[in-house]
Amino acid sequence: MTEAKVRIYNPAEIEARWQERWERDGLYHADIDPNKPKHYALTMLPYPSGNLHIGHWYAMTPSDARARFMRMRGYNVLFPMGFDAFGLPAENAAIKRNIHPKEWTYQNIANMRRQLKSMGAMFDWRREAISSDPEYYRWTQWFFIQFYKHGLAYRKMSPVDWCPTCNTTLAREQVWGEDRHCERCGTPVIKKNLEQWFFKTTAYAEELLRYDGMDWPEKVREMQINWIGKSEGASVIFSTEQGDPLEVFTTRPDTLWGVTFMVLAPEHPLVERVTTPDRKAEVEAYVAQAIRQSDIQRESTEKEKTGVFTGGYAINPVNGERVPIWIADYVLMSYGTGAIMAVPAHDQRDFEFARKYGLPVRVVIQPEDMEPLDGDALTAAVPARGKMVNSGSLTGTPGDKSFEAAVAYVEQIGKGKRAVNYRLRDWLISRQRYWGAPIPMIYCEKCGVLPVPEDQLPVLLPDDVEWRPTGESPLKLHPTWRFTTCPNCGGKAERETDTMDTFMCSSWYHLRYLSPHYDQGPFDPREYDYWMPVDTYTGGAEHATMHLIYTRFFHKACRDIGITKGNEPMIQLRNQGQILGPDGQRMSKSRG
């Protein structure tokens, strides 16, 4: 008996040979075929900041397996790949390594493309899209202009983290430590107001709460619903003693008679006006300390609540009482109106604040299963369920009718109305950075703010830029780039020097994959009509409240403008989980 010949599997030789054959035969090319059912399989595109790691392939392997499964079932499968290539890491690399962000980015793309191809996935590389290519960001800029023309893009003052030593804005990743200092020079950061661009995501808050026909994980939907944070209640107008209206939103208008103090965010525009001269120094010191903190620090439930009395008072519209006005860092201007009415008998946070600072506690809701409550004797807040007490003409109103009765009352006296509030904020898309898609707007002293004419897109990033160790945007410092002519009057004008948030690029990349070299629009309508919507989208659940909300908003806004069709861009979403290191942290290039 002869021994069987043993063949050793040599992956470097065998896999490379077959991959070359697949490429030559166009095995995974996806073209329109009306005779086959289509399946658009999409996995989140990587950021080219270095080598791929096992975490990337942990996400892509099951996506590739499922795409192949659908292909074997007879579907015409589109499975594309590209690179989300703008952003801060490239800019930081430019400063630290003395290399141009474009050079660093495209070197990484070449390496990651090679790595991805070596893995043998069924990506259709003809459809590769790179967000930093001018033929891509031409259309990112075009989308911005459409949003502007349809009232979905606007400019307003908004705070940024600012390093007074480096004289530049800082991204979240550049602010370190509990004391929030600049990563470069160690200087404590301050807040500074700048004119910045926003998208009206709040205009779609209600629609973003609907998931009709969507097969998305319950966890992701819950995260989005909580992030949008819909609350039904009433908008009520208090007034300061100076006569200024002071609006609050409350979900419990039936507790208005229990308000014993009010709290404003330190940044509230009325703080300076209501503060009395004898309280000015203490209030200003507190404001300076508060606005240096991040929103996360200020909202922490573990942090002891602090505040300062302004010396000013507001008038409660339902009973005419003078209510002391405090400021506290746990109230944020970014939520609601930046002012709250405090009802310490029925809200634990207000109760703790009241007890700490010796403020009155008044019971206005009496639970029916408890003995009559005394505010002075309470050791904790009591849930607001039961009939109204100590509430003027509404005293005795049962719990199931108290909300409607209170809303009717404030509407009757002209001091409020039924209202819906959302935690969701409009999307701040301005970045004071170089490596991003320039915002295509022009400022003319005579004509005002104007979009760049569409036939002049893209507004190209200049390559000949100088980098300062401080990180100031080279676009502001460039000797010629920001100076242009007004498209309206032909006079002298300046370009916007902010670039767009990279989430703008990743909100529509699935559309560019359809026809990455199409130059008559952001995508070929024929390809769109055949392939869209995305059938299965895969990626991390950590993107639920940023990328996935922005992408859904983007699609709905484009639908209303007449660019896209249908209500959602992705029908099915699947999350692959995360690979954690020994310290329990997820794998990340930024952490080495």
C-alpha positions in Angstrom: 0.0 0.0 0.0 1.4 3.4 -1.0 1.3 6.4 1.2 -1.2 9.1 0.2 0.5 12.3 -1.0 0.2 15.0 1.7 -0.6 18.5 0.4 0.2 21.3 2.7 -2.2 24.3 2.7 -0.2 27.4 1.9 -2.6 30.3 2.5 -0.1 33.0 1.2 0.1 31.2 -2.2 -3.4 29.6 -2.6 -5.5 32.5 -1.3 -3.6 35.1 -3.3 -4.1 33.0 -6.5 -7.8 32.6 -6.0 -8.3 36.2 -5.0 -6.5 37.3 -8.2 -8.8 35.0 -10.2 -12.0 36.3 -8.5 -10.9 39.9 -9.3 -10.1 39.0 -12.9 -13.4 37.3 -13.4 -15.4 40.1 -11.6 -16.9 37.4 -9.4 -18.2 39.9 -6.8 -19.1 42.8 -9.2 -22.6 43.9 -8.4 -24.5 45.4 -11.4 -28.2 46.1 -11.9 -30.0 43.0 -12.9 -33.8 43.3 -13.0 -34.1 39.5 -13.3 -32.8 38.9 -9.8 -34.0 40.1 -6.4 -31.4 42.6 -5.0 -29.8 42.6 -1.6 -27.8 45.7 -0.4 -25.5 44.5 2.4 -23.5 47.3 4.1 -21.0 47.3 6.9 -19.7 50.4 8.6 -16.7 51.8 6.8 -13.4 52.1 8.7 -11.4 55.2 9.6 -8.0 55.0 8.0 -5.9 55.9 11.0 -3.5 53.0 10.9 -3.5 49.2 10.5 -6.7 47.2 10.7 -7.0 45.2 13.9 -9.0 42.1 14.9 -11.9 44.3 16.0 -12.4 45.4 12.3 -12.6 41.8 11.1 -14.8 40.8 14.0 -17.3 43.2 12.5 -16.7 42.4 8.8 -16.5 38.6 8.9 -20.1 37.9 9.8 -21.2 40.6 7.4 -19.3 39.0 4.6 -20.6 35.5 5.6 -24.2 36.8 5.4 -23.6 38.6 2.1 -22.3 35.3 0.7 -25.3 33.4 2.1 -27.7 35.8 0.4 -25.7 35.5 -2.9 -25.9 31.6 -2.7 -29.7 32.0 -2.2 -29.9 33.7 -5.6 -29.9 37.4 -4.6 -27.9 40.0 -6.6 -25.8 41.2 -3.7 -24.1 44.6 -3.4 -21.4 44.6 -0.7 -19.2 47.7 -1.0 -16.3 49.1 1.0 -14.7 52.6 1.5 -13.0 54.9 3.9 -14.3 57.6 6.3 -11.2 59.6 5.8 -11.6 63.2 7.2 -11.2 64.0 10.9 -9.1 64.9 13.8 -6.7 62.0 14.0 -5.2 62.9 10.6 -4.8 66.5 11.8 -3.1 65.4 15.0 -0.8 63.2 13.0 0.2 66.1 10.8 1.2 68.2 13.8 3.0 65.4 15.7 4.7 63.7 12.7 5.2 66.8 10.5 3.4 65.1 7.7 0.4 66.5 5.6 -2.9 65.0 6.7 -3.6 64.0 3.1 -0.3 62.1 2.8 -0.9 60.3 6.1 -4.5 59.5 5.3 -3.8 58.1 1.8 -0.8 56.1 3.0 -3.1 54.4 5.6 -5.9 53.9 3.0 -3.4 52.1 0.7 -2.3 49.8 3.5 -5.8 49.1 4.8 -7.1 48.4 1.3 -4.3 45.9 0.9 -5.2 44.3 4.2 -8.9 44.1 3.4 -8.2 42.6 0.0 -6.0 39.9 1.5 -8.9 38.8 3.6 -10.9 37.6 0.6 -14.2 39.3 1.4 -16.7 39.7 -1.4 -16.3 43.5 -1.6 -17.0 45.1 -4.9 -13.9 47.4 -5.1 -15.1 49.2 -8.2 -17.6 51.0 -5.8 -15.0 52.2 -3.3 -15.7 55.7 -1.9 -13.3 57.9 0.1 -14.8 60.8 1.9 -11.7 63.0 1.5 -11.7 62.7 -2.3 -12.8 65.9 -4.0 -15.3 64.0 -6.1 -16.9 62.8 -2.9 -16.9 66.0 -0.8 -18.1 68.0 -3.8 -21.4 66.3 -3.0 -21.1 66.6 0.7 -20.9 70.4 0.1 -23.8 70.2 -2.3 -26.0 68.5 0.3 -25.1 71.3 2.8 -26.3 73.9 0.3 -29.6 72.1 -0.3 -30.2 72.0 3.5 -29.4 75.7 3.6 -31.7 76.6 0.8 -34.5 74.6 2.5 -34.1 76.2 5.9 -32.5 73.2 7.5 -29.0 74.7 8.0 -28.5 77.9 10.1 -25.8 79.8 12.0 -25.9 80.9 15.6 -23.6 81.6 18.5 -22.6 78.4 20.4 -19.9 77.6 23.0 -16.8 75.7 22.3 -13.9 74.5 24.4 -11.1 77.1 24.0 -7.5 77.0 25.1 -6.4 80.6 25.9 -2.7 79.7 25.6 -2.9 77.9 22.2 -5.6 80.4 21.1 -7.6 77.7 19.4 -10.7 75.6 19.8 -10.3 72.0 21.1 -12.2 68.9 20.2 -13.5 66.7 23.0 -10.6 64.3 22.6 -8.1 67.2 23.3 -9.6 68.1 26.7 -8.2 65.9 29.4 -8.7 65.2 33.1 -11.2 66.2 35.8 -9.8 69.7 35.6 -10.4 69.8 31.8 -7.1 71.0 30.5 -5.6 71.3 27.0 -3.7 68.1 26.1 -1.0 70.1 24.4 0.0 72.8 26.9 -1.9 71.8 30.1 -3.8 75.1 30.3 -7.3 74.8 31.8 -9.9 75.2 29.0 -12.6 77.9 29.0 -15.9 78.1 27.1 -16.0 80.7 24.3 -19.0 81.6 22.1 -18.4 81.3 18.3 -20.7 81.6 15.3 -21.3 78.1 14.2 -23.4 76.1 11.7 -26.2 73.8 12.8 -28.7 71.4 11.1 -32.3 71.3 12.3 -32.4 67.7 13.6 -35.1 68.8 16.1 -37.5 69.3 13.2 -37.5 65.5 12.8 -37.6 64.5 16.5 -41.1 63.1 16.3 -40.5 61.2 13.1 -37.2 59.8 14.5 -39.2 58.1 17.2 -41.1 55.9 14.6 -39.6 52.7 13.4 -42.3 51.5 11.0 -41.2 48.5 9.0 -37.7 48.5 10.5 -36.0 45.4 11.8 -33.6 47.1 14.3 -32.4 45.7 17.7 -34.6 46.8 20.6 -31.5 48.0 22.5 -30.6 50.5 19.7 -34.2 51.7 19.4 -34.3 52.3 23.2 -31.1 54.2 23.1 -32.4 56.5 20.4 -35.7 57.0 22.0 -34.0 58.0 25.3 -31.6 60.3 23.4 -34.5 62.0 21.7 -36.2 62.2 25.1 -39.7 63.3 24.3 -41.6 64.8 27.2 -45.2 66.0 27.3 -46.1 68.9 29.6 -46.6 72.6 29.7 -44.5 75.7 28.9 -45.1 78.2 31.8 -44.0 81.8 31.9 -42.7 83.2 35.2 -41.5 86.7 35.2 -38.5 88.3 36.9 -39.0 91.3 39.2 -37.4 93.4 36.4 -40.3 92.3 34.2 -38.5 89.8 31.9 -40.4 86.7 31.0 -38.7 83.5 32.4 -39.9 80.4 30.6 -39.8 76.9 32.1 -40.9 73.5 30.7 -42.5 71.2 33.2 -44.0 67.7 32.9 -46.0 68.4 36.1 -47.8 71.7 35.8 -50.0 70.5 38.7 -47.1 71.1 41.0 -46.7 74.8 40.2 -48.1 75.8 43.6 -45.2 73.9 45.2 -42.4 75.9 43.6 -40.2 77.4 46.3 -37.2 78.3 44.3 -36.0 78.5 40.6 -32.7 77.4 39.2 -31.1 78.9 36.1 -28.2 77.4 34.1 -25.1 79.5 34.8 -25.1 80.5 31.1 -28.7 81.6 31.1 -29.0 85.1 29.5 -31.0 86.5 32.5 -28.3 85.6 35.1 -26.5 88.9 34.9 -29.7 90.9 34.9 -31.3 89.2 38.0 -28.1 89.2 40.0 -28.0 91.9 42.7 -24.8 93.9 43.3 -24.0 92.2 46.6 -24.2 88.7 45.0 -22.3 89.6 41.8 -18.8 88.5 42.8 -19.9 85.1 44.1 -22.2 84.5 41.1 -19.5 85.4 38.6 -17.0 83.0 40.3 -19.5 80.2 40.2 -20.4 80.8 36.5 -16.7 80.7 35.6 -16.2 77.4 37.4 -19.4 75.8 36.1 -18.9 76.6 32.4 -15.5 74.9 32.4 -17.0 71.6 33.1 -18.4 69.2 30.5 -22.1 68.5 30.3 -21.4 64.9 31.5 -19.6 66.2 34.6 -22.4 68.6 35.4 -25.2 66.0 35.0 -23.5 63.3 37.0 -25.8 61.8 39.6 -22.7 61.0 41.8 -21.7 64.7 41.9 -22.9 66.7 44.9 -25.3 69.5 43.8 -24.0 73.0 44.3 -25.5 76.4 43.6 -25.5 80.1 44.3 -28.3 82.5 45.1 -28.4 85.4 42.6 -30.3 87.8 45.0 -33.1 88.0 42.4 -36.6 86.8 42.5 -39.3 85.6 40.0 -43.0 85.9 40.3 -44.9 82.6 40.2 -47.8 83.1 37.8 -50.3 80.9 39.6 -50.1 82.4 43.1 -48.1 85.7 42.7 -45.4 84.5 45.2 -41.8 85.8 45.0 -39.6 82.9 44.3 -35.8 83.1 44.8 -33.6 82.6 41.7 -30.5 80.4 42.1 -28.0 79.2 39.6 -26.7 75.6 39.6 -24.3 73.7 37.3 -26.7 70.7 37.0 -29.0 72.8 34.9 -27.9 73.1 31.3 -28.8 75.6 28.6 -28.8 72.8 26.1 -31.8 71.1 27.6 -35.3 72.7 27.7 -35.1 76.4 28.4 -32.1 76.5 30.7 -34.4 77.2 33.7 -36.3 74.9 36.0 -39.0 75.4 38.6 -38.0 73.5 41.8 -40.7 71.6 43.7 -38.6 70.0 46.5 -41.5 68.1 48.1 -41.9 66.0 44.9 -38.5 65.9 43.3 -35.6 64.3 45.0 -32.9 66.4 43.4 -34.8 69.6 44.3 -35.3 68.2 47.8 -31.6 67.6 48.4 -30.8 71.1 47.1 -33.5 72.7 49.3 -32.3 70.9 52.4 -28.7 71.8 51.7 -29.5 75.5 51.3 -32.4 75.9 53.8 -35.1 76.5 51.2 -38.8 75.8 51.9 -40.4 72.4 51.1 -44.2 72.6 50.4 -46.4 69.6 49.7 -48.9 70.1 46.9 -49.7 66.5 46.0 -51.1 64.2 48.7 -50.9 60.5 48.0 -54.1 58.9 49.1 -52.4 55.9 50.8 -50.4 58.2 53.2 -51.1 60.3 56.2 -51.2 64.1 55.5 -47.7 65.2 54.6 -45.8 68.0 56.3 -43.1 69.5 54.1 -40.9 70.5 57.1 -40.9 66.9 58.4 -40.1 65.2 55.1 -36.8 63.2 54.9 -37.1 62.6 51.2 -39.2 63.8 48.3 -42.6 62.1 47.9 -43.8 60.9 44.4 -46.3 63.3 42.9 -49.3 60.9 42.8 -52.5 61.7 44.4 -54.9 64.7 44.7 -53.8 68.3 44.6 -53.5 70.2 48.0 -52.3 73.7 48.9 -53.0 74.6 45.3 -55.5 77.5 45.3 -58.7 76.9 43.3 -57.4 73.5 42.1 -57.1 72.1 45.6 -58.8 68.7 45.8 -58.4 67.9 42.1 -57.9 64.1 41.8 -54.6 62.8 40.4 -56.1 61.5 37.2 -57.4 65.0 36.3 -54.7 67.2 37.8 -52.5 67.5 34.7 -55.3 68.6 32.4 -56.7 71.0 35.1 -53.4 72.7 35.6 -52.8 73.1 31.9 -56.2 74.6 31.4 -55.6 77.0 34.3 -52.3 78.4 33.0 -53.8 78.7 29.5 -56.8 80.5 31.0 -54.6 83.1 32.8 -52.4 83.5 29.7 -49.2 82.3 31.4 -48.6 79.0 29.7 -49.7 76.4 27.2 -49.5 72.6 26.5 -46.1 71.8 25.1 -43.9 68.9 24.0 -40.1 69.1 24.8 -37.3 66.9 23.3 -33.9 66.2 24.8 -32.5 66.0 21.2 -30.6 69.1 20.2 -29.9 70.5 16.7 -26.7 69.0 15.1 -23.7 71.3 15.5 -21.7 70.6 12.3 -19.0 73.3 12.4 -15.5 72.2 13.2 -12.6 74.7 13.5 -10.3 72.2 11.7 -8.5 71.9 8.4 -9.0 68.2 7.5 -12.7 68.1 6.7 -15.1 69.2 3.9 -15.1 73.0 3.8 -18.5 74.5 4.6 -19.4 76.1 1.2 -20.6 79.5 2.4 -19.3 83.0 1.6 -19.5 86.2 3.7 -20.0 89.5 1.9 -20.2 92.8 3.8 -22.7 94.1 1.3 -24.8 91.0 0.5 -24.5 89.0 3.7 -24.2 85.2 3.9 -24.4 83.3 0.6 -23.8 79.7 -0.6 -21.1 79.0 -3.0 -22.6 78.6 -6.5 -23.1 74.9 -7.2 -21.1 75.1 -10.4 -18.1 76.2 -8.4 -18.1 73.0 -6.2 -16.1 71.5 -4.7 -14.5 74.2 -2.6 -11.1 72.5 -2.5 -8.9 72.3 0.5 -5.6 74.0 -0.2 -2.6 71.7 0.0 -0.1 74.4 0.7 -0.9 74.9 4.4 1.3 75.6 7.4 0.8 73.9 10.8 1.3 75.6 14.1 2.0 73.6 17.2 -1.2 75.1 18.7 -3.4 73.4 16.2 -5.0 76.5 14.9 -6.8 75.8 11.6 -4.5 76.6 8.6 -7.6 77.7 6.7 -7.7 80.8 8.8 -4.0 81.5 8.4 -3.8 80.8 4.7 -2.7 84.0 2.8 -5.1 83.6 -0.1 -7.6 80.7 0.3 -10.2 82.4 2.4 -10.4 85.5 0.2 -12.8 85.3 -2.7 -15.4 87.3 -4.6 -19.1 87.6 -3.8 -21.2 85.5 -6.2 -23.9 88.2 -6.0 -22.2 91.6 -6.3 -18.7 90.6 -7.4 -17.1 92.5 -4.5 -14.6 91.3 -1.9 -15.8 88.4 0.2 -14.4 85.7 2.5 -15.0 82.0 2.7 -16.2 80.1 5.8 -13.1 78.7 7.4 -14.9 76.0 9.4 -15.1 72.5 8.0 -17.9 69.9 8.5 -18.3 67.3 11.2 -17.1 64.0 9.8 -20.6 62.5 10.7 -21.8 64.6 7.7 -19.6 62.5 5.4 -20.8 59.2 6.9 -24.5 60.2 6.8 -24.6 59.5 3.0 -21.7 57.2 2.1 -24.2 54.4 1.4 -25.5 56.6 -1.4 -22.1 57.3 -3.0 -21.3 53.6 -3.2 -24.1 53.3 -5.7 -22.1 55.3 -8.3 -18.8 56.7 -6.8 -17.7 58.4 -10.0 -21.1 59.8 -11.1 -20.7 63.5 -11.7 -24.3 64.6 -12.5 -25.4 64.3 -8.8 -24.5 62.6 -5.6 -25.7 59.2 -7.0 -27.1 57.8 -10.2 -30.9 57.7 -9.9 -31.0 54.3 -11.8 -28.7 52.8 -9.2 -30.7 54.3 -6.4 -34.0 53.0 -7.7 -32.6 49.5 -8.0 -30.5 49.1 -4.8 -32.0 51.3 -2.1 -32.9 51.0 0.7 -30.0 49.2 2.4 -31.3 45.7 3.3 -28.9 44.8 6.0 -26.6 47.3 7.9 -24.0 46.0 10.3 -21.9 47.8 12.9 -21.4 48.7 16.5 -24.3 49.6 18.8 -22.2 52.4 20.2 -23.1 54.4 17.1 -26.8 54.4 18.0 -27.1 58.0 19.2 -24.7 59.7 16.8 -24.1 58.2 13.4 -27.3 56.2 13.2 -29.5 59.1 14.3 -27.7 61.5 11.9 -28.1 59.1 9.0 -31.8 58.7 9.6 -32.2 62.4 9.9 -30.2 63.0 6.7 -32.3 60.6 4.7 -35.6 62.1 5.9 -34.4 65.7 5.2 -33.3 64.6 1.7 -36.7 62.9 1.2 -38.5 66.1 1.9 -36.2 68.1 -0.4 -36.9 65.5 -3.1 -33.5 63.8 -3.3 -34.2 60.4 -1.7 -37.4 58.3 -1.4 -39.0 56.4 1.4 -38.8 57.0 5.1 -35.7 55.1 6.2 -32.3 54.4 4.7 -31.7 51.0 6.3 -34.3 48.3 6.8 -32.4 45.9 9.0 -29.7 46.6 11.5 -27.4 44.1 13.2 -24.7 44.7 15.9 -21.7 42.4 16.1 -20.7 43.2 19.7 -17.2 44.2 20.8 -13.8 42.6 21.6 -12.6 43.8 25.0 -9.1 43.9 26.2 -7.9 42.6 29.6 -8.9 46.0 31.2 -12.5 45.6 29.9 -12.0 48.4 27.4 -13.0 47.9 23.8 -10.3 47.7 21.1 -9.3 51.1 19.7 -6.5 52.4 17.6 -6.6 55.6 19.6 -5.6 53.7 22.8 -2.9 51.7 21.1 
